[in-house]
Amino acid sequence: MPFFESGPFADQPMPKSIPSNWIALASRLLLLAAILVIVSREHSFDTLLALWQRIEPASLALVTVVMIALQATGAWRLMAITFADGLRQVGFRPLFRIQLVSQFAADAAPISALADVAKAAMVKLRFALGTGQSIRPVLYERICGAMAAIVIGVLCLSAQLVVPTPADLVKAQAILWGVGCAGIAALIALGGFHLNTKFEFLNRLVRAVIALGHMLRSPLLTAQLLLATALLLAGYSVIFIVLAHAMQIQVSVPHVFLFTPLIFFVSSLPVFYQGWGGREAAAIATIGNTGQVTSAEAIALSVAFGIVVFLGSLPGAVFWLMRPSMRKAVRQEVEQA
């Protein structure tokens, strides 16, 4: 039986986009542009181009294949959450296709939150679910992915006490992960409570939070989420390392693995457009702050990673174009008032 029968989105239409989403897109692109301007003051743009031109097609093809494979890990994580929520009718292969399509859809969405809405719409249509049943796992996956990254980030922070790391960076991570761990503890603690207010929508929202906290008390689900996120972060680290090697950037391999949770956490915030801007800022603050990599090299590496994300989403475009009826239905779900 599902943990949560009538979620905060039950019997509610899919949220539709609003003009402010495009304002969010513009602000994130301006952030990326500002980073590029700051870097160009110290290094010419030709330096960035020279770094990108060193990437050989074989290396680019390899990391693209890795990125596509990582989408399967993301689909498995979503399936684990849907199973925990009592939705046994979902299958891995359809979820993998939806994962690929939603990754492609994210390239056309002003902010990643809209891509989540599209993913929920596809899950709803593919498995004939209610709106709440489809939105809930997608929302939970984003939250659980961030929480798992926090836990792994704490482990990586412990390792940074051994691997030489700038003290200010260690302190900043300690504060961030500390706040995150406090939030996780509070969420799990709420799983044992039953709260009610005078407002029905607030009650639904509270029940959704409590249901998630209850789900996270399952050792099996927690282990699956941590394993899936660890595989994703390890895969992202490998992509960074392969790209750095191709661009002849002398990165510290241990630092790449140890900093990836922070880079992933920042870039996966739903306000960013495919992580652009946030990922570059995090890369400069981490990889570019070790003394071995310049800020220009850090941003060139991060932008190259973003291009790989786009290339890895192209298989989703094939599935999207093959299903015109699904495209129309998803648009109607997303645009429904």
Secondary structure as a PSIPRED ss2 file (coil, helix, strand):
# PSIPRED VFORMAT (PSIPRED V4.0)

   1 M C   1.000  0.000  0.000
   2 P C   1.000  0.000  0.000
   3 F C   1.000  0.000  0.000
   4 F C   1.000  0.000  0.000
   5 E C   1.000  0.000  0.000
   6 S C   1.000  0.000  0.000
   7 G C   1.000  0.000  0.000
   8 P C   1.000  0.000  0.000
   9 F C   1.000  0.000  0.000
  10 A C   1.000  0.000  0.000
  11 D C   1.000  0.000  0.000
  12 Q C   1.000  0.000  0.000
  13 P C   1.000  0.000  0.000
  14 M C   1.000  0.000  0.000
  15 P C   1.000  0.000  0.000
  16 K C   1.000  0.000  0.000
  17 S C   1.000  0.000  0.000
  18 I C   1.000  0.000  0.000
  19 P C   1.000  0.000  0.000
  20 S H   0.000  1.000  0.000
  21 N H   0.000  1.000  0.000
  22 W H   0.000  1.000  0.000
  23 I H   0.000  1.000  0.000
  24 A H   0.000  1.000  0.000
  25 L H   0.000  1.000  0.000
  26 A H   0.000  1.000  0.000
  27 S H   0.000  1.000  0.000
  28 R H   0.000  1.000  0.000
  29 L H   0.000  1.000  0.000
  30 L H   0.000  1.000  0.000
  31 L H   0.000  1.000  0.000
  32 L H   0.000  1.000  0.000
  33 A H   0.000  1.000  0.000
  34 A H   0.000  1.000  0.000
  35 I H   0.000  1.000  0.000
  36 L H   0.000  1.000  0.000
  37 V H   0.000  1.000  0.000
  38 I H   0.000  1.000  0.000
  39 V H   0.000  1.000  0.000
  40 S H   0.000  1.000  0.000
  41 R H   0.000  1.000  0.000
  42 E H   0.000  1.000  0.000
  43 H C   1.000  0.000  0.000
  44 S C   1.000  0.000  0.000
  45 F H   0.000  1.000  0.000
  46 D H   0.000  1.000  0.000
  47 T H   0.000  1.000  0.000
  48 L H   0.000  1.000  0.000
  49 L H   0.000  1.000  0.000
  50 A H   0.000  1.000  0.000
  51 L H   0.000  1.000  0.000
  52 W H   0.000  1.000  0.000
  53 Q H   0.000  1.000  0.000
  54 R C   1.000  0.000  0.000
  55 I C   1.000  0.000  0.000
  56 E C   1.000  0.000  0.000
  57 P H   0.000  1.000  0.000
  58 A H   0.000  1.000  0.000
  59 S H   0.000  1.000  0.000
  60 L H   0.000  1.000  0.000
  61 A H   0.000  1.000  0.000
  62 L H   0.000  1.000  0.000
  63 V H   0.000  1.000  0.000
  64 T H   0.000  1.000  0.000
  65 V H   0.000  1.000  0.000
  66 V H   0.000  1.000  0.000
  67 M H   0.000  1.000  0.000
  68 I H   0.000  1.000  0.000
  69 A H   0.000  1.000  0.000
  70 L H   0.000  1.000  0.000
  71 Q H   0.000  1.000  0.000
  72 A H   0.000  1.000  0.000
  73 T H   0.000  1.000  0.000
  74 G H   0.000  1.000  0.000
  75 A H   0.000  1.000  0.000
  76 W H   0.000  1.000  0.000
  77 R H   0.000  1.000  0.000
  78 L H   0.000  1.000  0.000
  79 M H   0.000  1.000  0.000
  80 A H   0.000  1.000  0.000
  81 I H   0.000  1.000  0.000
  82 T H   0.000  1.000  0.000
  83 F H   0.000  1.000  0.000
  84 A H   0.000  1.000  0.000
  85 D C   1.000  0.000  0.000
  86 G C   1.000  0.000  0.000
  87 L C   1.000  0.000  0.000
  88 R C   1.000  0.000  0.000
  89 Q C   1.000  0.000  0.000
  90 V C   1.000  0.000  0.000
  91 G C   1.000  0.000  0.000
  92 F H   0.000  1.000  0.000
  93 R H   0.000  1.000  0.000
  94 P H   0.000  1.000  0.000
  95 L H   0.000  1.000  0.000
  96 F H   0.000  1.000  0.000
  97 R H   0.000  1.000  0.000
  98 I H   0.000  1.000  0.000
  99 Q H   0.000  1.000  0.000
 100 L H   0.000  1.000  0.000
 101 V H   0.000  1.000  0.000
 102 S H   0.000  1.000  0.000
 103 Q H   0.000  1.000  0.000
 104 F H   0.000  1.000  0.000
 105 A H   0.000  1.000  0.000
 106 A H   0.000  1.000  0.000
 107 D C   1.000  0.000  0.000
 108 A C   1.000  0.000  0.000
 109 A C   1.000  0.000  0.000
 110 P C   1.000  0.000  0.000
 111 I C   1.000  0.000  0.000
 112 S H   0.000  1.000  0.000
 113 A H   0.000  1.000  0.000
 114 L H   0.000  1.000  0.000
 115 A H   0.000  1.000  0.000
 116 D H   0.000  1.000  0.000
 117 V H   0.000  1.000  0.000
 118 A H   0.000  1.000  0.000
 119 K H   0.000  1.000  0.000
 120 A H   0.000  1.000  0.000
 121 A H   0.000  1.000  0.000
 122 M H   0.000  1.000  0.000
 123 V H   0.000  1.000  0.000
 124 K H   0.000  1.000  0.000
 125 L H   0.000  1.000  0.000
 126 R H   0.000  1.000  0.000
 127 F H   0.000  1.000  0.000
 128 A C   1.000  0.000  0.000
 129 L C   1.000  0.000  0.000
 130 G C   1.000  0.000  0.000
 131 T H   0.000  1.000  0.000
 132 G H   0.000  1.000  0.000
 133 Q H   0.000  1.000  0.000
 134 S H   0.000  1.000  0.000
 135 I H   0.000  1.000  0.000
 136 R H   0.000  1.000  0.000
 137 P H   0.000  1.000  0.000
 138 V H   0.000  1.000  0.000
 139 L H   0.000  1.000  0.000
 140 Y H   0.000  1.000  0.000
 141 E H   0.000  1.000  0.000
 142 R H   0.000  1.000  0.000
 143 I H   0.000  1.000  0.000
 144 C H   0.000  1.000  0.000
 145 G H   0.000  1.000  0.000
 146 A H   0.000  1.000  0.000
 147 M H   0.000  1.000  0.000
 148 A H   0.000  1.000  0.000
 149 A H   0.000  1.000  0.000
 150 I H   0.000  1.000  0.000
 151 V H   0.000  1.000  0.000
 152 I H   0.000  1.000  0.000
 153 G H   0.000  1.000  0.000
 154 V H   0.000  1.000  0.000
 155 L H   0.000  1.000  0.000
 156 C H   0.000  1.000  0.000
 157 L H   0.000  1.000  0.000
 158 S H   0.000  1.000  0.000
 159 A H   0.000  1.000  0.000
 160 Q H   0.000  1.000  0.000
 161 L C   1.000  0.000  0.000
 162 V C   1.000  0.000  0.000
 163 V C   1.000  0.000  0.000
 164 P C   1.000  0.000  0.000
 165 T C   1.000  0.000  0.000
 166 P C   1.000  0.000  0.000
 167 A H   0.000  1.000  0.000
 168 D H   0.000  1.000  0.000
 169 L H   0.000  1.000  0.000
 170 V H   0.000  1.000  0.000
 171 K H   0.000  1.000  0.000
 172 A H   0.000  1.000  0.000
 173 Q H   0.000  1.000  0.000
 174 A H   0.000  1.000  0.000
 175 I H   0.000  1.000  0.000
 176 L H   0.000  1.000  0.000
 177 W H   0.000  1.000  0.000
 178 G H   0.000  1.000  0.000
 179 V H   0.000  1.000  0.000
 180 G H   0.000  1.000  0.000
 181 C H   0.000  1.000  0.000
 182 A H   0.000  1.000  0.000
 183 G H   0.000  1.000  0.000
 184 I H   0.000  1.000  0.000
 185 A H   0.000  1.000  0.000
 186 A H   0.000  1.000  0.000
 187 L H   0.000  1.000  0.000
 188 I H   0.000  1.000  0.000
 189 A H   0.000  1.000  0.000
 190 L H   0.000  1.000  0.000
 191 G C   1.000  0.000  0.000
 192 G C   1.000  0.000  0.000
 193 F C   1.000  0.000  0.000
 194 H C   1.000  0.000  0.000
 195 L C   1.000  0.000  0.000
 196 N C   1.000  0.000  0.000
 197 T C   1.000  0.000  0.000
 198 K C   1.000  0.000  0.000
 199 F C   1.000  0.000  0.000
 200 E H   0.000  1.000  0.000
 201 F H   0.000  1.000  0.000
 202 L H   0.000  1.000  0.000
 203 N H   0.000  1.000  0.000
 204 R H   0.000  1.000  0.000
 205 L H   0.000  1.000  0.000
 206 V H   0.000  1.000  0.000
 207 R H   0.000  1.000  0.000
 208 A H   0.000  1.000  0.000
 209 V H   0.000  1.000  0.000
 210 I H   0.000  1.000  0.000
 211 A H   0.000  1.000  0.000
 212 L H   0.000  1.000  0.000
 213 G H   0.000  1.000  0.000
 214 H H   0.000  1.000  0.000
 215 M H   0.000  1.000  0.000
 216 L C   1.000  0.000  0.000
 217 R C   1.000  0.000  0.000
 218 S C   1.000  0.000  0.000
 219 P H   0.000  1.000  0.000
 220 L H   0.000  1.000  0.000
 221 L H   0.000  1.000  0.000
 222 T H   0.000  1.000  0.000
 223 A H   0.000  1.000  0.000
 224 Q H   0.000  1.000  0.000
 225 L H   0.000  1.000  0.000
 226 L H   0.000  1.000  0.000
 227 L H   0.000  1.000  0.000
 228 A H   0.000  1.000  0.000
 229 T H   0.000  1.000  0.000
 230 A H   0.000  1.000  0.000
 231 L H   0.000  1.000  0.000
 232 L H   0.000  1.000  0.000
 233 L H   0.000  1.000  0.000
 234 A H   0.000  1.000  0.000
 235 G H   0.000  1.000  0.000
 236 Y H   0.000  1.000  0.000
 237 S H   0.000  1.000  0.000
 238 V H   0.000  1.000  0.000
 239 I H   0.000  1.000  0.000
 240 F H   0.000  1.000  0.000
 241 I H   0.000  1.000  0.000
 242 V H   0.000  1.000  0.000
 243 L H   0.000  1.000  0.000
 244 A H   0.000  1.000  0.000
 245 H H   0.000  1.000  0.000
 246 A H   0.000  1.000  0.000
 247 M C   1.000  0.000  0.000
 248 Q C   1.000  0.000  0.000
 249 I C   1.000  0.000  0.000
 250 Q C   1.000  0.000  0.000
 251 V C   1.000  0.000  0.000
 252 S C   1.000  0.000  0.000
 253 V H   0.000  1.000  0.000
 254 P H   0.000  1.000  0.000
 255 H H   0.000  1.000  0.000
 256 V H   0.000  1.000  0.000
 257 F H   0.000  1.000  0.000
 258 L H   0.000  1.000  0.000
 259 F H   0.000  1.000  0.000
 260 T H   0.000  1.000  0.000
 261 P H   0.000  1.000  0.000
 262 L H   0.000  1.000  0.000
 263 I H   0.000  1.000  0.000
 264 F H   0.000  1.000  0.000
 265 F H   0.000  1.000  0.000
 266 V H   0.000  1.000  0.000
 267 S H   0.000  1.000  0.000
 268 S C   1.000  0.000  0.000
 269 L C   1.000  0.000  0.000
 270 P C   1.000  0.000  0.000
 271 V C   1.000  0.000  0.000
 272 F C   1.000  0.000  0.000
 273 Y C   1.000  0.000  0.000
 274 Q C   1.000  0.000  0.000
 275 G C   1.000  0.000  0.000
 276 W C   1.000  0.000  0.000
 277 G C   1.000  0.000  0.000
 278 G H   0.000  1.000  0.000
 279 R H   0.000  1.000  0.000
 280 E H   0.000  1.000  0.000
 281 A H   0.000  1.000  0.000
 282 A H   0.000  1.000  0.000
 283 A H   0.000  1.000  0.000
 284 I H   0.000  1.000  0.000
 285 A H   0.000  1.000  0.000
 286 T C   1.000  0.000  0.000
 287 I H   0.000  1.000  0.000
 288 G H   0.000  1.000  0.000
 289 N H   0.000  1.000  0.000
 290 T C   1.000  0.000  0.000
 291 G C   1.000  0.000  0.000
 292 Q C   1.000  0.000  0.000
 293 V C   1.000  0.000  0.000
 294 T C   1.000  0.000  0.000
 295 S H   0.000  1.000  0.000
 296 A H   0.000  1.000  0.000
 297 E H   0.000  1.000  0.000
 298 A H   0.000  1.000  0.000
 299 I H   0.000  1.000  0.000
 300 A H   0.000  1.000  0.000
 301 L H   0.000  1.000  0.000
 302 S H   0.000  1.000  0.000
 303 V H   0.000  1.000  0.000
 304 A H   0.000  1.000  0.000
 305 F H   0.000  1.000  0.000
 306 G H   0.000  1.000  0.000
 307 I H   0.000  1.000  0.000
 308 V H   0.000  1.000  0.000
 309 V H   0.000  1.000  0.000
 310 F H   0.000  1.000  0.000
 311 L H   0.000  1.000  0.000
 312 G H   0.000  1.000  0.000
 313 S H   0.000  1.000  0.000
 314 L H   0.000  1.000  0.000
 315 P H   0.000  1.000  0.000
 316 G H   0.000  1.000  0.000
 317 A H   0.000  1.000  0.000
 318 V H   0.000  1.000  0.000
 319 F H   0.000  1.000  0.000
 320 W H   0.000  1.000  0.000
 321 L H   0.000  1.000  0.000
 322 M H   0.000  1.000  0.000
 323 R C   1.000  0.000  0.000
 324 P H   0.000  1.000  0.000
 325 S H   0.000  1.000  0.000
 326 M H   0.000  1.000  0.000
 327 R H   0.000  1.000  0.000
 328 K H   0.000  1.000  0.000
 329 A H   0.000  1.000  0.000
 330 V H   0.000  1.000  0.000
 331 R H   0.000  1.000  0.000
 332 Q H   0.000  1.000  0.000
 333 E H   0.000  1.000  0.000
 334 V H   0.000  1.000  0.000
 335 E H   0.000  1.000  0.000
 336 Q C   1.000  0.000  0.000
 337 A C   1.000  0.000  0.000
